[in-house]
Structures are given as C-alpha cells and as structure tokens.
Amino acid sequence: MKALGTMALVLAILLAGGAITSNLLSSDLAIQQTTDPSGDFLTATPDQAVAFILITGFILFNVLGAGLTLMIVFWLLNRQVTAVRQDSSA
C-alpha cells in the first residue's frame, strides 16, 4: 500500500510539472530580440553577452567549489576510516 501511495505521489508531481511547463510554453514570456524582419535572432546584444558570461562563470565557480568541498570531505572521511582500520588490525 505504501508503494502505491508513493507511485501516486510521484505521478501527481509529474502531472503538475507537465501542466506548469505547458502553461509556461503557451504564455507570451518570450523576449522579442528584434523587430527588424531581416534581423538575426541568434545575435546577442552586449547586455545579453555579458549576462551569459557572468552566469556561466558563476555556475562554473559554484560547481568547482562544490566539487572541491566534496573532495575534501571524502578525503578526510577516508583518512579517518584508514586510521581506524590500521588501529583495529594492530
């Protein structure tokens, strides 16, 4: 019975996420890049380019920071486990 409740909860979350995504895609949240018919919609404005660089740098910095933090934590834990193993074998 517990598994059925868990499956129902997961299904409800997926349906809600799909409804929210569908609602977002159907609304007019898109930013119009240019009104010029011959304009290139792939060209970024200087503000958009700077924002992209800043956001990308921020994400990379945080991912590297999280990775280094986890590396240090696991290294310290492994060092303690190794010390306990050596202590118990002696």
Summary of the structure (lengths in Angstrom):
residues: 90
radius of gyration: 25.0
end to end distance: 49.7
largest distance: 79.6
contacts: 147
relative contact order: 0.04
helix: 77%
strand: 0%
